[in-house]
Amino acid sequence: MRGLIFDVDGVLVDSPHERAWGETLRLLMETEWQDVLPVTSYAPDKYTNALYQTHVAGKPRLSGAQSLLACFHVPDPDGARARRLAERKQELIISLNERGEFSAYDDALRFALLARSKGYRLAAASSSKNANAMLRRVSLAAFCQAEGLRYDFVGPDTMLIDLFDANLCGRTFAQGKPHPEIFLSAARDLGLPPADCVVVEDAVSGVQAAKAGGMACIGVARFDDQAGLEAAGADWVVSRLDEMEWML
């Protein structure tokens, strides 16, 4: 292994995406789409973390919207509702991010910093158009100071986005996860063959994409979703990335 490719949402940062999808769908079903509610299977309590992780997480925005509507049998014959859901969700996620309503996972920052210090090449590869905004707000200088860590590549202005040799976040691809295009592109940008890269993912579709690209994959099960990640083919499944420091 010479390269590590990190998903962002759910791996590096505890993003508000799950919250934004749920709140947006609830608002639309209670207002604009109230007329179709009786023919759907939707209820607010049926939107769970397990549903989000299995059907929405890791997918491009419109694909996530389509998948979410399909889960609740919301009719969308011309795709207008999926587009509306995606647009309203994006408005909310921007607002949440601007208010700083997310945090970085300390175990992921420790793991990524340690990997960089040992000479591994790192890539960030998220389907989310909002990932870069979050990466730019996480101060590695502040984190290292709080943790008592010292790295010569972390200066007073170093942010999480500066840690990566390649950044594919928000880039448009012809195929979204579970297609491996984003991870194959990340390996190419790192100058490494896919077999020399390990993907770090928290979503079933992301694990499937890594394996389809011929890469090993660490599945991060932060929400008791080990079974789904294992079934998708993850080579290791852990609840915290501290558990994988042995491989560096």
Backbone as a ProteinNet text record, in pm:
[ID]
protein_1_A
[PRIMARY]
MRGLIFDVDGVLVDSPHERAWGETLRLLMETEWQDVLPVTSYAPDKYTNALYQTHVAGKPRLSGAQSLLACFHVPDPDGARARRLAERKQELIISLNERGEFSAYDDALRFALLARSKGYRLAAASSSKNANAMLRRVSLAAFCQAEGLRYDFVGPDTMLIDLFDANLCGRTFAQGKPHPEIFLSAARDLGLPPADCVVVEDAVSGVQAAKAGGMACIGVARFDDQAGLEAAGADWVVSRLDEMEWML
[TERTIARY]
82.9	0	86.6	58.3	131.5	39.2	-90.5	-184.7	-312	-368.8	-496.6	-594	-713.1	-815.7	-932.4	-959.9	-1060.7	-1189.6	-1301	-1428.9	-1431.3	-1521.9	-1523.6	-1639.7	-1762.1	-1879.4	-1887	-1884.2	-1893.9	-1761.5	-1656.4	-1522.4	-1433.7	-1416.6	-1333.2	-1413.4	-1535.1	-1618	-1756	-1810.3	-1947.7	-2035.6	-2069.8	-2138	-2287.6	-2356.8	-2501.5	-2584	-2524.3	-2598.1	-2719.7	-2700.8	-2813.8	-2928	-2895.6	-2995.7	-3063	-2983.2	-3038.2	-3135.1	-3100.1	-3191.7	-3323.1	-3312.8	-3432.9	-3522.1	-3461.2	-3541.8	-3605.4	-3532.1	-3586	-3702.2	-3686.2	-3794.5	-3917.6	-3898.1	-4012.1	-4086.2	-4011.8	-4073.8	-4154.4	-4098.5	-4169.3	-4294.5	-4283.6	-4399.8	-4511.1	-4474.4	-4575.1	-4633.8	-4571.8	-4617.7	-4647.1	-4548	-4568.3	-4622.4	-4584.2	-4620.9	-4726.4	-4796.4	-4895.6	-5002.8	-5030.4	-5136	-5101.5	-4971.6	-4933.9	-4898.9	-4895.3	-4856.5	-4935.2	-5068.3	-5144.5	-5103.8	-5044.5	-5007.8	-4863.6	-4794.5	-4655.6	-4648.6	-4528.9	-4506	-4429.7	-4425.6	-4343.3	-4404.7	-4317.3	-4346	-4212.3	-4208	-4079.7	-3994.6	-4056.8	-3978.2	-3922.7	-3966.7	-3913.1	-3782.6	-3750.1	-3620.8	-3518	-3438.9	-3344.6	-3201.6	-3108.1	-2967.2	-2939	-2999.1	-2976.1	-3024.8	-3141.1	-3192.6	-3099.7	-3057.9	-2967.1	-2837	-2776.5	-2648.1	-2659.2	-2769	-2784.9	-2825.4	-2911.2	-2971.7	-2928.6	-2870	-2840.7	-2692.7	-2631.3	-2493.4	-2398.5	-2310.3	-2207.2	-2247.7	-2376.3	-2423.3	-2423	-2408.3	-2426.5	-2564.1	-2578.1	-2697.7	-2827.7	-2835.3	-2960.6	-2989	-2885.7	-2905.5	-2954.4	-2899.8	-2946.1	-3091.6	-3131.8	-3270.8	-3363.6	-3324.7	-3405.7	-3420.2	-3311	-3311.8	-3400.8	-3394.6	-3474.8	-3623.8	-3660.2	-3801.3	-3848.1	-3761.8	-3798.9	-3820.4	-3740.8	-3755.5	-3895	-3952.9	-4083.7	-4195.4	-4164.1	-4264.5	-4332.9	-4253.4	-4306.3	-4311.2	-4426.9	-4435.2	-4355.4	-4282.1	-4198.8	-4180.6	-4289.2	-4284.4	-4191.4	-4173.7	-4088	-3957.8	-3933	-3810	-3811	-3922.6	-3928.6	-3915.4	-3974.6	-3965.6	-3822.9	-3753.7	-3614.7	-3529.6	-3550.7	-3474.6	-3507.9	-3635.2	-3676.8	-3615.5	-3620.5	-3562.1	-3412.4	-3343.5	-3199.6	-3166.3	-3245	-3221.1	-3243.5	-3354.2	-3386	-3286.2	-3245.9	-3145.6	-3015	-2973.9	-2850.4	-2856.7	-2970.3	-2985.7	-2966.3	-3021.9	-3010.4	-2868.3	-2802.9	-2667.6	-2570.4	-2588.4	-2502.9	-2521.3	-2645.6	-2673.9	-2612.7	-2626.2	-2570.6	-2418.7	-2356.6	-2210.5	-2160	-2229.5	-2187.2	-2198.1	-2291.8	-2305.9	-2210.2	-2131.2	-2033.9	-2096.3	-2211.9	-2281.8	-2233.8	-2103.6	-2041.9	-1911.5	-1855	-1727.2	-1643.8	-1512.5	-1422.6	-1409.4	-1390	-1368.2	-1221.9	-1197.8	-1060.5	-979.3	-1042.4	-969.8	-925.8	-1009.8	-976.1	-862.2	-863.3	-754.8	-622.8	-624.4	-501.4	-448.5	-538.8	-499	-440.7	-506.6	-459.1	-325.7	-311.4	-185.6	-71.3	-97.4	5.7	45.8	-53.3	-23.1	62.4	27.4	106.9	250.1	265	399.6	485.9	422.3	496.3	515.8	476.9	506.1	399.7	282.9	175.9	118	76.6	10.4	-139.2	-199.9	-338.2	-425.7	-546.9	-645.2	-777.3	-849.5	-987.2	-1078	-1178.4	-1263.1	-1407.2	-1481.5	-1621.8	-1708.6	-1825.8	-1922.3	-1987	-1977.9	-2047.3	-1984.8	-2069	-2022.8	-1990.1	-2024.3	-2003.8	-1880.6	-1813.2	-1702.1	-1589.2	-1553.9	-1442	-1468	-1592.1	-1624.7	-1599.1	-1626.5	-1600.7	-1451.2	-1381	-1237.3	-1162.6	-1213.7	-1147.6	-1171.3	-1266.1	-1300.1	-1238	-1172.6	-1113.1	-966	-929.8	-791.9	-709.5	-609.9	-520.3	-426	-394.3	-308.6	-375.9	-503.1	-576.3	-591	-617.4	-632.2	-501.7	-390.7	-261.7	-226.8	-256.3	-228.6	-310.3	-438.4	-525.4	-483.9	-429.8	-392.3	-247.7	-171.3	-30	53	14.4	84.5	169.3	283.6	371	412.5	382.1	423.1	481.8	592.8	658.5	578.4	480.6	399.3	271.6	251.7	135.4	182.4	143.6	176.3	55.3	68.7	-42.7	-166.2	-150.6	-266.2	-307.9	-254.7	-283.9	-424.8	-502.4	-637.8	-641.2	-748.7	-759	-744	-795.5	-787.6	-643.2	-551.4	-411	-335.8	-396.4	-328	-317	-399.1	-413.6	-328.4	-268.5	-191.4	-283.3	-401.9	-501.9	-638.2	-718.3	-851.4	-951.2	-1040.4	-1141.1	-1280.8	-1291.3	-1421.5	-1501.6	-1623.8	-1712.8	-1691.4	-1591.5	-1567.6	-1681.5	-1718.4	-1826.9	-1773	-1836.4	-1798.3	-1917.7	-1886.6	-1993.2	-2073.6	-2005.4	-2070.2	-2046.8	-2153.2	-2140.3	-2119.9	-2084.1	-2073	-2207.4	-2207.2	-2099.9	-2006.5	-2015.1	-1915.8	-1782.1	-1671.3	-1540.7	-1472.3	-1538.7	-1469.4	-1399	-1464	-1402.4	-1275.4	-1275.4	-1158.3	-1047	-1082.3	-981.1	-914.8	-994.3	-939.3	-847.5	-884.8	-800.8	-666.6	-668	-542.7	-455.9	-518.4	-443.2	-383.3	-459.8	-407.7	-294.6	-295.9	-186.4	-65.5	-82.2	27.6	53.3	-52.9	-39.2	-135.5	-97.6	-194	-300.9	-421.9	-529.4	-492.4	-418.4	-384.5	-296	-233.5	-147.5	-222.9	-355.3	-434.8	-536.6	-563.4	-669.2	-770.5	-896.7	-1005.3	-1061.6	-1091.7	-1154.3	-1295.5	-1396.1	-1535.5	-1627.9	-1743	-1843.6	-1974.4	-1986.6	-2112.8	-2101.4	-2211.4	-2214.9	-2176.7	-2232.2	-2201.6	-2054.2	-1991.6	-1849.6	-1762.7	-1797.4	-1723.8	-1735.2	-1854.5	-1875	-1790.9	-1781.2	-1701.4	-1553.7	-1504.2	-1363.1	-1331.6	-1415.3	-1389	-1401.3	-1495.8	-1509.4	-1386.2	-1315.7	-1193.3	-1068.4	-1082.6	-967.1	-884.8	-948.5	-877.6	-923.5	-831.2	-870.6	-950.8	-1030.5	-1120.1	-1135.2	-1120.1	-1152.5	-1294	-1382.4	-1517.9	-1526	-1570.5	-1582	-1727.7	-1755.7	-1893.8	-1915.5	-1950.5	-1969.2	-2108.8	-2200	-2339.5	-2392.8	-2310.1	-2352.6	-2399.9	-2331.9	-2368.6	-2260.3	-2197.3	-2089.8	-2135.9	-2253.8	-2300.9	-2311.7	-2364.8	-2378.8	-2245.4	-2148.3	-2015.7	-1943.5	-1958.8	-1898.7	-1960.8	-2092.7	-2161.3	-2120.9	-2086.8	-2045	-1902.9	-1828	-1694.5	-1578.8	-1604.1	-1494.1	-1394.9	-1266.1	-1161.6	-1144.5	-1166.5	-1164.2	-1284.1	-1347	-1455.7	-1425.1	-1416.3	-1382.7	-1481	-1491.5	-1576.7	-1499.1	-1366	-1279.1	-1149.4	-1095.3	-975.1	-850	-856	-745.4	-714.6	-815.5	-799.1	-715	-691.3	-616.4	-475.1	-428.8	-295.1	-187.3	-217	-119.1	-75	-158.6	-126.8	-32.6	-9.1	73.1	221.7
-119.6	0	124.9	213.7	340.5	461.8	437.7	549.1	519.5	623.3	613.3	712.8	665.5	748.6	758	879.5	900.8	957.8	892.7	960.4	1066.7	1161.4	1271.2	1257.9	1262.1	1257.6	1122.9	1126.3	1003.8	936.5	978.8	923.4	1026	1141.2	1247.2	1345.8	1373.4	1469.3	1411.4	1453.9	1420	1527.6	1507.1	1610.3	1609.3	1719	1724.3	1672.3	1593.2	1546.5	1461.5	1367.7	1282.3	1367.3	1460.4	1551.3	1633.3	1685.3	1771.9	1696.3	1574.7	1495.6	1470.7	1431.6	1399.1	1519.2	1632.2	1751.2	1805.7	1798.9	1849.5	1764	1633.5	1545.6	1565.2	1574.7	1594.2	1724.1	1831.3	1960.5	1953.6	1892	1883.5	1797.1	1686.2	1598	1664.6	1755.2	1822.3	1946.4	1991.1	2114.2	2089.5	2107.4	2101.6	1967.7	1859	1725.6	1659.1	1737.1	1681.4	1602.2	1640.2	1573.5	1429.2	1397.3	1259.7	1175.4	1236.6	1164	1035.3	1034.9	911.6	792.2	816.5	703.8	659.7	722	685.3	601.9	551.9	480.3	567.7	699.2	788.1	816.8	817.7	870.3	917.2	1027.5	1080	978.3	890.8	796.2	681.1	671.7	567.3	609.5	738.4	785.4	761.6	656.9	614.7	623.8	612	609.6	492.3	377.2	259.4	283.1	346	375.9	473.1	577.1	674.9	609.6	530.3	468.1	372.1	301.1	199.7	258.8	360.1	405.9	544.9	625.7	764.2	798.7	758.6	797.6	759.3	852.5	826.5	850.6	874	891.2	1039.1	1068.6	1207.4	1257.7	1389	1448.6	1403.8	1412.2	1376.3	1227.6	1145.3	1001.2	971.8	1043.9	1026	1064.2	1173.2	1216.5	1113.4	1063.3	962.3	836.7	796.5	677	695.4	814	840.9	840.1	900.7	899.9	757.7	679.2	541.1	459.6	486.4	413	429.6	547.8	576.9	577.8	527.6	515.1	647.6	753.3	885.3	896	914.9	919	1037	1009	1113.4	1080.5	1083	1035.1	1113.7	1243.6	1323.5	1368.9	1320.9	1355.7	1491	1562.8	1698	1696	1595.5	1591	1561.1	1474.1	1445.6	1571.2	1646.4	1770.7	1871.9	1880.5	1974	1934.3	1806.1	1756.5	1785.5	1760.1	1784.2	1931.9	2018	2162.5	2213.9	2173	2221.5	2166.2	2041	1982.4	2058.7	2096	2171	2306.1	2373.1	2501	2484.2	2376.4	2354.2	2317	2231.6	2188	2305.1	2395.5	2514.8	2597.7	2614.7	2691.4	2625.2	2493	2421.9	2430.2	2415.7	2422.9	2562.1	2664.6	2801.6	2832.6	2765.9	2785.4	2695.6	2616.1	2528.8	2414.2	2366.7	2260.1	2122.7	2102.1	1972.8	1969.2	1851	1837.6	1731.5	1738	1637.3	1522	1401.7	1285.2	1282.8	1283.5	1289.3	1166.4	1048.4	927.1	934.2	991.6	1002.8	1101.4	1213.2	1310.3	1250.1	1178.9	1114.2	1015.4	936.5	834	898.8	1001.6	1067.6	1138.8	1204.4	1272.2	1172.6	1061.5	959.2	901.7	876.2	823.1	920.7	1047.9	1148.1	1153.3	1142.7	1148.8	1030.9	920.1	800.8	791	894.8	901.7	848.7	813	768.3	887.5	861.3	964.4	958	1076.2	1083.2	1155	1102.9	1167.1	1179.6	1287.1	1304.3	1285.1	1198.4	1165.9	1147.4	1256.9	1253.9	1296.4	1233.4	1274.3	1407.1	1448	1567.6	1695.3	1785	1916.1	2006.3	1960.9	2042.4	2001	1895.8	1842.2	1942.5	2012.7	2106.4	2218	2263.2	2368.8	2323	2196.3	2144.4	2124.7	2069.8	2047.3	2177.9	2287.1	2416.7	2476.1	2422.5	2479.7	2403.8	2291.1	2210.4	2246.5	2304.1	2347.5	2232.5	2188.2	2084.8	2140.9	2269.2	2332.3	2327.5	2363.1	2361.4	2219.1	2125.4	1986	1933.1	1955.8	1906.3	1968.1	2094.5	2159.4	2095.4	2069.7	2009.6	1867	1795.1	1655.1	1637.9	1746.7	1737.2	1671.3	1689.9	1630.4	1735.8	1691.8	1783.3	1717.5	1784.9	1739.2	1858.6	1836.3	1949.5	2002.1	1925	1969.7	2041	2055.7	2127.6	2260.8	2368.9	2502.6	2568.9	2691.7	2760.5	2779.8	2779	2801	2674.9	2559.8	2436.1	2387.3	2368.7	2316.5	2174	2104.5	1964.1	1949	2043	2032.5	2032.5	2090.3	2099.8	1968.7	1870.6	1745.1	1653.8	1677.2	1580	1614	1508	1522	1533.2	1479.4	1487.4	1510.1	1593.9	1624.8	1618.9	1520.7	1501.9	1538.9	1599	1627.8	1724	1685.8	1771.1	1766.6	1693.4	1683.8	1604.3	1641.5	1573	1451.9	1337.2	1214	1158.5	1085.9	1028	925	854.7	750.3	777.8	770	785.5	651.2	655.7	532	458.9	328.2	231	206.9	286.3	276.5	325.4	265.2	299.4	421.1	496.1	601.9	700.9	745.5	845.8	793.4	665.8	610.6	576.9	532.4	509.6	641.6	746.7	879.5	926.8	897.3	936	864.6	735.2	661.2	719.2	751.5	810.6	945.4	1028.1	1157.7	1143.2	1034.4	1008	948.8	907.3	844.5	701.6	633.5	497.6	402.8	275.9	177.9	151.4	118.2	93.4	-8.5	-111.3	-216.6	-166.7	-51	6.2	104	114.9	211.1	139.9	199.6	154.6	266.7	234.4	331.6	324	440.3	447	502	421.1	452	416.8	483	448.8	404.9	415.6	385.6	258.1	185.3	61.3	88.2	194.4	224	257.2	318.7	350.9	227.4	136	9.8	-66.9	-71.8	-141.6	-77.7	54.6	124.4	90.9	88.3	55.2	-85.4	-179.8	-318.4	-335.2	-263.2	-269.3	-213.3	-123.6	-65.5	-144.2	-258.9	-342.7	-293.3	-221.3	-166.3	-232.5	-238.7	-279.9	-167.3	-201.4	-100	-120.7	-10	-6.5	47.9	-28.1	18.2	75.2	199.7	265.5	261	177.5	157.1	237.9	362.3	449.3	436.1	370.1	365.7	222.6	129.6	-10.3	-68.1	-28.4	-79.9	-172	-248.1	-337.7	-439.1	-495.2	-603.2	-558.2	-437.6	-388.6	-366.2	-312.3	-288	-419.2	-515.4	-647	-713.2	-705.1	-765.9	-700.4	-571.3	-499.5	-535.1	-600.8	-647.7	-578.1	-497	-428.6	-530.8	-501.6	-593.2	-587.5	-470.8	-452.2	-364.3	-391.5	-307.2	-270.3	-140.7	-90.9	19.9	47.2	156.8	287.1	276.6	394.3	363.4	463.1	440.8	422.6	454	420.8	271.3	190.9	46.2	0.8	91.2	54.9	112	171.6	229.7	124.9	-0.5	-107.5	-122	-82.5	-105.1	1.6	108.9	218.3	195.1
0	0	0	-94.1	-98.9	-95.7	-114.3	-116.1	-38.6	20.5	89.9	28.2	-3.6	-64.9	32.9	80.9	183.9	125.8	157.1	145.2	254.6	246.7	344.2	442.6	393.5	481	552.4	684.9	761.9	787.9	717.5	737.6	806.2	742.3	798.6	882.7	840.4	913.6	940	1052.6	1088.4	1026.9	901.5	824.5	853.4	821.7	845	727.9	639.1	521.4	558.8	649.3	687.6	743.3	828.6	884.7	775	681.2	576.9	486.2	447.9	364.8	439	565.7	642.5	664.9	702.4	728.9	601.7	491.4	365.4	316.6	322.3	278.6	367.4	497.6	587.8	555.1	533.8	503.8	374.5	271.5	144.2	155.3	227	240.8	321.2	411.2	494	426.4	315.9	250.6	102.8	18.5	-126.4	-175.2	-110	-157.5	-69.4	5.5	96.5	22.7	-101.9	-177.5	-212.8	-225.1	-261.4	-139.1	-21.6	99.6	120.2	98.7	124.8	37.7	-78.9	-165.9	-144.6	-52	-23.5	103.8	133.7	259.4	357.8	330.2	410.4	547.6	647.1	779.7	834.6	907.5	954.5	1028.3	1108.4	1186.8	1102.7	976.7	888.7	821.4	832.3	781.6	891.5	875.7	978.2	927	1019.2	980.6	887.6	917.3	833.8	691.4	677.2	544	471.3	542.2	481.5	436.7	522.7	490.2	372.2	363.7	258.8	124.9	125.6	0.7	-46.6	40.8	3.5	16.5	125.6	155.2	41.8	7.3	-92.3	-235.8	-260.3	-397.6	-436.5	-565.7	-610.3	-570.3	-558.3	-498.2	-565	-695.9	-762.9	-748.5	-757.3	-738.7	-598.2	-498.5	-361.6	-346.3	-410.5	-404.6	-468.8	-584.2	-653.1	-567.8	-506.2	-423.2	-300.2	-241.1	-122.3	-155.5	-266.4	-307.2	-336.9	-399.5	-430.8	-303.5	-200.5	-74.7	-16.3	-34.5	23	-81.1	-200.3	-306.6	-337.3	-337.2	-371.9	-523.9	-583.6	-730	-786.8	-892	-953.9	-1102.1	-1177.3	-1316.1	-1407.3	-1380.9	-1469.3	-1402	-1280.7	-1211.1	-1143.5	-1149.6	-1093	-940.5	-877.2	-730.9	-685.2	-755.1	-718.4	-731.9	-838.5	-856.7	-747.6	-711.8	-607.3	-473.2	-440.6	-316.2	-311.5	-422.2	-427	-409.5	-473.7	-464.1	-322.3	-261	-126.2	-24.4	-43.4	45.9	36	-85.1	-102.7	-32.9	-41.1	28.3	178.6	233.8	377.8	416.3	337.5	374.3	370.1	274.7	269.5	395.8	436.8	557.5	680.6	692.7	807.5	809.8	692.2	684.9	720.4	670.2	698.9	847.2	916	1060.4	1138.4	1065.9	1131.3	1206.9	1160.8	1231.3	1183.7	1196.5	1169.8	1247.8	1261	1330.6	1262	1281.7	1227.2	1326.4	1275.4	1361.1	1404.2	1534.8	1583.3	1542	1540.9	1501.9	1356.5	1270.7	1128.1	1106.6	1179.9	1166.7	1213.8	1324.8	1373	1270.3	1212.1	1114.6	989.5	938	816.7	840.5	954.4	986.2	999.7	1066.5	1082.3	947.3	861.4	727.3	648.2	654	582.3	636.2	766.7	826.1	786.8	750.8	711.5	560.7	488.6	346.3	253.4	305.7	217.1	141.1	18.8	-60.3	-31	-13.2	31.2	-70.2	-87.2	-174.8	-100.4	-127	-80	-199.8	-185.8	-300.5	-254.2	-254.1	-214.4	-331.4	-342.9	-444.7	-409.7	-283.7	-237.1	-291.4	-339.8	-384.3	-265.1	-144.5	-24.8	54.8	11.8	90.5	106.4	0	8.6	109.4	117	212.4	355.3	384.3	517.6	541.1	440.9	455.4	480.6	424.3	441.7	581	655	785.4	902.3	874.7	982.3	996.3	1108.8	1133.1	1189.2	1113.4	1163.6	1268.4	1257.2	1358	1494.3	1499.1	1625.4	1677.9	1587.3	1629.4	1688.7	1618.9	1667.6	1802.6	1819	1946.3	2058.3	2031	2132.2	2166	2065.9	2084.8	2129.8	2132.2	2167	2058.2	1933	1819.5	1749.1	1695.6	1622.2	1490.7	1381.4	1248.4	1175	1105.8	1039	921.6	873	759.5	804.9	933.8	986.9	1043.8	976.9	1022.6	1084.4	1126.6	1194.8	1108.4	976	887	811.6	850.9	777.5	808.1	702.9	715.6	662.2	690.2	648.5	498.4	421.1	275.6	225.8	304.9	265.6	282.2	347.6	377.6	256.4	154.3	46.2	-75.4	-131	-254.4	-375.1	-363.5	-471.1	-407.4	-470.6	-418.4	-533.2	-525.9	-630.6	-582.3	-465.3	-407.2	-494	-520.5	-598.1	-747.4	-793.2	-936.9	-1002.1	-1120.7	-1191.1	-1265.5	-1243.3	-1310.5	-1387.3	-1492.5	-1574.3	-1496	-1406.4	-1327.4	-1179.1	-1098.4	-954.4	-887	-759.2	-682.1	-686.6	-701.2	-680.7	-799.1	-904.1	-1010.7	-956.6	-996.9	-938.2	-998.1	-1087.1	-1160.6	-1068.8	-961.1	-875.6	-809.5	-768.5	-701.6	-800.2	-918.8	-1021.9	-1060.7	-1066.8	-1097.8	-985.1	-861	-747.3	-752.5	-781.6	-792.4	-903.4	-1015.7	-1127.4	-1087.1	-1015.5	-972.8	-871.1	-794.9	-701.7	-770.9	-897.3	-970.1	-926.1	-880.5	-828	-898.3	-912.3	-963.3	-858.4	-899.3	-802.3	-695.6	-732.8	-637.6	-524.1	-541.8	-437.9	-347.9	-366.4	-290.2	-201.7	-88.6	1.8	16.2	-3.7	9.4	151.6	208.3	340.6	320.3	349.6	318.7	433.9	437.9	538.1	475.7	343.5	275.1	193.2	186.5	108.2	-36.6	-95.9	-236.6	-254.9	-155.2	-163.8	-155.5	-66.6	-57.9	-188.9	-243.3	-371.5	-481.9	-481.1	-581.3	-567.1	-444	-420.3	-470.6	-437.1	-477.8	-628.2	-689.3	-835.1	-904	-836.6	-892	-860.7	-796	-766	-648.4	-555.7	-440.5	-311.5	-216.1	-81.6	-18.3	82.4	141.2	291.3	362.7	505.3	518.2	577.9	603.8	744	755.2	885.8	928.4	1027.6	1073.6	1200.7	1185.5	1301.7	1361.2	1290.2	1334.7	1338.4	1384.5	1396.9	1263.7	1155.1	1023.1	967.9	1056.9	1015	910.8	931.5	844.6	699.7	677.3	540.9	472.8	546.8	489.2	460.6	550.5	526.6	404.2	392.4	278.4	147.4	152.5	31.6	-9.8	79.7	42.5	109.4	213.7	281.6	336.1	320.7	367	517.9	575.3	720.2	756.6	866.2	915	1059.3	1085.7	1218.8	1255.7	1384	1427.7	1437.5	1452.8	1459.8	1385.6	1318.9	1238.9	1323.9	1453.3	1542.1	1536.4	1509.5	1503.9	1384.4	1287.6	1166.7	1164.1	1272.4	1271.9	1252	1282.3	1263.9	1119.2	1024.9	884.7	826.9	900.9	849.3	877.6
[MASK]
++++++++++++++++++++++++++++++++++++++++++++++++++++++++++++++++++++++++++++++++++++++++++++++++++++++++++++++++++++++++++++++++++++++++++++++++++++++++++++++++++++++++++++++++++++++++++++++++++++++++++++++++++++++++++++++++++++++++++++++++++++++++

